[in-house]
């Protein structure tokens, strides 16, 4: 680990803070490495019930670090091809997969710029809150790149093929209200309230049925590749596994006793 990503675990909530505020949290090689290690660490920690991803300073992430990209220009095209592919396969892809496969709910808390891989990272979160000053862009076309981090997987599933093509090819900036209307984010909150609202949402999820949340995430992740019949079968298995938990017992008893359930994740 290095200090480009800060990891804090408190009361069951793990917070990953992208920590290069002087560079708008642009993704350097060091941050790629730290983000993968941090993500895998918190996902594997059985004490972690919710994961929050945020940016230090005034922005979430403004995309890749152009200075790092510039340093690679000294390489000839074959060496450059090899270097970038290895970098993405070693650091970016495992990070995205770890967060998507996590049994914990993952919340993205966005302020300011959210572009390039920052947008892909946010789209990979289960829920996204955005401050009213947030803005979004794919940005890759500006430097003649195609997306990474799952951007071309998440975008068409959220906004549809036609709109995804527009966002990628034209790379126009989208404000928070437009992002909400497109389904890129779940809620807009005043900038001053972003951290408090994120904490409230994390607390709500932390107190929820963690086993059921994990099953919901797996069902949603697998649904695009399954037929309806296969998805129905997957739902049957998940439903039954949830029904065999102590949280299910508690949920039923609390409902009948007209009280708030106290889930334990068992």
Secondary structure, 3 states (H helix, E strand, C coil): CCCCEEEEEECCEEEEEECCHHHCCCECHHHHHHHHHHHHHHHHCCCCCEEEEEECCCCCECCECHHHHHHHHHCCHHHHHHHHHHHHHHHHHHHHHHHHHCCCEEEEEECCEEECHHHHHHHCCCEEEEECCCEEECCHHHHCCCCCCCHHHHHHHHHCHHHHHHHHHCCCCEEHHHHHHHCCCCEEECHHHHHHHHHHHHHHHHCCCHHHHHHHHHHHHHHCCCCHHHHHHHHHHHHHHHHCCHHHHHHHHHHHCCCCCCCCCC
